[in-house]
Amino acid sequence: MEILVALGFAAAVVLLADRLLLALERRGHVNWRRTGRRPVAGDGELSEFSELPRGLDRLLEDSR
């Protein structure tokens, strides 16, 4: 029974967090979905961290 209560609370937290982010985005406070990822380096250079997602994609493409 306790596991059902814990799962219910976890589902409620996830649902409420999703609704909160959607409400904040609708009002213009958060716009990460529409704008995408911002560049990390300010000089127009690509930093080490901006290459990580593409590097993982390349690794997964090579393994197919």
Secondary structure as GFF3:
##gff-version 3
##sequence-region A 1 64
A	DSSP	alpha_helix	2	26	.	.	.	ID=ss1
A	DSSP	alpha_helix	32	35	.	.	.	ID=ss2
A	DSSP	alpha_helix	48	62	.	.	.	ID=ss3
###
